[in-house]
Amino acid sequence: MWDDELRLLMQSLGISVLESQANPTGAVAMLISETVKFRDKLKEETGDILTVADTRAALDALENYLNGQPLPEELTPEQKALAQIWIDRLTVFNS
């Protein structure tokens, strides 16, 4: 996944997901940064490619979390890991 594609996806989806945040632009930038780190680490360590579909599924899971709903059970381990990274970072981001 290219950085520009990821940035566009996060901006188009992330802002609506995070509309309750005081500074959505900062949160979206953090989500992009964490996604790129995760994507690169995943490829380096396992050779697996993080896809746009994986990122979208993780964003849907994040939206569920922000709405007080459980994470979807059908997430792949990679999708769940990315969603959990975002949840953890947003928790720190809001502190």
Backbone torsions as a table, in degrees:
resi	resn	phi	psi	omega
1	MET	NA	132.9	179.9
2	TRP	-81.3	151.7	-179.4
3	ASP	-60.2	-39.8	-179.9
4	ASP	-64.6	-40.5	177.8
5	GLU	-63.3	-44.2	179.3
6	LEU	-62.6	-44.4	179.6
7	ARG	-60.4	-44.7	178.5
8	LEU	-63.6	-42.4	179.1
9	LEU	-62.1	-48.1	-178.9
10	MET	-63.3	-41.8	-178.6
11	GLN	-67.8	-40.4	-178.7
12	SER	-73.4	-34.7	-178.3
13	LEU	-98.7	-39.9	-173.2
14	GLY	-66.0	-37.6	-178.3
15	ILE	-64.4	-41.5	178.8
16	SER	-70.3	-33.7	177.6
17	VAL	-65.6	-36.5	-173.2
18	LEU	-107.1	24.1	-174.5
19	GLU	-62.2	-18.4	178.8
20	SER	-83.5	-8.9	179.9
21	GLN	-72.8	147.7	-179.9
22	ALA	-65.8	-36.0	-177.8
23	ASN	-131.5	78.8	-175.7
24	PRO	-62.6	-30.9	-179.6
25	THR	-63.1	-44.3	177.5
26	GLY	-63.8	-39.9	179.0
27	ALA	-66.4	-42.1	179.6
28	VAL	-64.3	-41.6	178.2
29	ALA	-60.8	-40.7	178.1
30	MET	-65.4	-41.8	178.7
31	LEU	-62.1	-41.5	178.1
32	ILE	-61.8	-47.9	-179.3
33	SER	-59.2	-46.3	-179.6
34	GLU	-66.1	-35.2	179.2
35	THR	-66.9	-43.0	178.9
36	VAL	-63.4	-42.8	177.4
37	LYS	-60.1	-46.4	-179.5
38	PHE	-63.9	-44.0	179.5
39	ARG	-57.6	-47.8	-178.1
40	ASP	-66.3	-41.9	179.4
41	LYS	-65.8	-41.6	178.9
42	LEU	-60.4	-46.7	-179.9
43	LYS	-64.7	-43.1	-179.0
44	GLU	-65.0	-43.6	-173.7
45	GLU	-83.9	-32.6	-174.7
46	THR	-121.5	-17.2	-175.1
47	GLY	82.5	-2.4	179.5
48	ASP	-76.8	150.7	-179.6
49	ILE	-106.8	128.2	173.4
50	LEU	-80.9	122.1	-176.0
51	THR	-98.1	168.6	174.1
52	VAL	-61.7	-39.0	178.3
53	ALA	-62.5	-39.6	176.4
54	ASP	-61.8	-44.7	-179.2
55	THR	-64.8	-41.0	178.5
56	ARG	-62.6	-43.7	179.1
57	ALA	-62.3	-40.1	177.7
58	ALA	-65.8	-38.7	176.7
59	LEU	-64.3	-40.5	176.6
60	ASP	-62.0	-40.0	177.8
61	ALA	-64.9	-40.8	177.4
62	LEU	-62.1	-42.4	178.3
63	GLU	-60.8	-43.0	175.9
64	ASN	-56.8	-48.2	-179.8
65	TYR	-57.8	-47.3	-178.3
66	LEU	-65.5	-24.2	177.5
67	ASN	-93.4	9.2	177.6
68	GLY	77.0	18.5	179.9
69	GLN	-103.4	157.3	178.1
70	PRO	-71.0	158.4	175.4
71	LEU	-68.0	143.2	178.1
72	PRO	-59.4	140.8	-178.1
73	GLU	-74.9	-21.2	-175.5
74	GLU	-83.1	6.7	178.9
75	LEU	-65.9	143.0	171.9
76	THR	-73.8	163.5	177.5
77	PRO	-56.6	-37.4	179.5
78	GLU	-67.0	-44.2	179.3
79	GLN	-63.5	-42.9	179.4
80	LYS	-65.3	-40.9	179.0
81	ALA	-62.5	-43.5	179.5
82	LEU	-64.4	-44.6	177.6
83	ALA	-59.9	-41.1	-179.4
84	GLN	-67.9	-37.1	175.3
85	ILE	-58.7	-47.6	-179.7
86	TRP	-62.3	-44.8	179.9
87	ILE	-59.4	-46.5	179.1
88	ASP	-61.3	-44.8	-179.1
89	ARG	-67.9	-38.9	177.6
90	LEU	-65.5	-34.8	176.6
91	THR	-62.7	-43.9	177.6
92	VAL	-70.1	-40.4	-178.2
93	PHE	-59.7	-37.0	-178.2
94	ASN	-83.2	-10.6	-178.4
95	SER	-73.1	NA	NA
